[in-house]
Structures are given as structure tokens and as C-alpha cells.
Amino acid sequence: MSGPWVGGQPMTEHPLTDDFCYQIAELWPPEDDAEKDNMRSAADWQLEQVMKWLDENLSNYTDDDYLGDLSPLYKLESDLNKAMRPTTTQENS
């Protein structure tokens, strides 16, 4: 796994700090470094999926000033949420 990058440079410290891990998992706090590393790996994987989706789909959107057949930019957030968190209803439609 390549790890997170910022501005073309590898990050030296993950943005999901120990404190954030404890805040996220307030009811079942991570007990050791392996659990926190698993949370960080999951966050990195999710970000990779978002970036892949954007790479494949961003060209389908435009700003509100364009008069073409593309989806308006304001729909991007909703469509991205559907792609990243599909529900049974969305999968069946």
C-alpha cells in the first residue's frame, strides 16, 4: 500500500491521529496500535476509492454556467455519496 500523500509528497504522520481514532470509536476504543493502524488503513482505502471514482466520473459534471448535457456540479456530492455508500434501495434502482 502506497500510503497517503499531500502535495505530491508522502505524509510523515497520518491525519487520523490516535486522538481521532478514540473520538471515532468512542464506544469501543482501539486497544492497541494494530487497531489504530487498521482504522488508518481503512481510511486510506476509502480515500483511494473516492479518488478512483472522481477520476472516472468527474468529467461527467460541469458548473452551472455550462449549457451542455452534463450533470450540474452541485449533484457531485450526492452522486459520490451514493457511489461510496450504496443502500439496498439504490442498488435495486
N, C-alpha and C positions, 0 to 999 in steps of 0.2 A: 504494500500500500504506500502511496507516494506522500501522504500527509498533507496538511493544509499549507497553502501559500498565500502570501499577501504582497501585492505589488510586484509579482514576479520573483519574490524571494521566499524561501522556506521560513515558516514561523519557528521561533525557538521555544515559545510557550503556547500551548493550546488555549484558545479563548474560553473553553469550557473548564474553568478553574475548579479546584476542589470545592470552594465555597458554592459555586453554581451547581455542582453535582449534588451537594447536600440540599440546596434550595429546591432543585428539580425533584429530587427523590425524598422529600420531606418525611413522608410516612414510612419509607423503607430505605434509610440512608445507606449509601455504599459502605461496606465494612472494610474493604481493603483497596489497595492500589489497582488490583486487577479489575475490580468492578468499575472503578472510575475510568480506567483505560478502555473498558468495554463501552461505557457511555460515550467517550470521546470518539471511539471508532465508529459507533452508530451515527453520531452527529456528522462525522466526516463522510460516511457513506451516503447519508441523506443529502448532504450538500452536493456530492458528486452527481446524484440522481437529478437534483434541481438543475445543475449546470448542464447536464446532458439534455434534459427536457428543453431548457432555454435554447441551447444550441440547435436543436431540431425544430423548434416551434416559434421562436421569436420573430422570424421573418414573416409569420402569418398575421402580425399585428402592426398597427400604424397609429400615428397620433390623430386627433380629431379633425385636423385640418385637411387630411387627405381624403379624396372622394372616390377611392377605389373600392374593390370588393374585399379588402382585408378586414379582420375584426378590429374594433377600436381598442386602443391601448388600455382603457380602463377595465376591459374584460380579462386582461392578462392575469391579474391576481386570482380571480375566481377560477379561471381555467387551470392555472398552476396548482391551486389548492385541490381541485378535482383530480388532477393527474397524480399528485403526491399522496392524497388521502381518499382513495376511491371508496364509495359506500356501495352497499348492495343495490340500492336504487340506481345509482349512477352506472354501475356495471351492467345492469339489466336494460338500460335505456339505449 
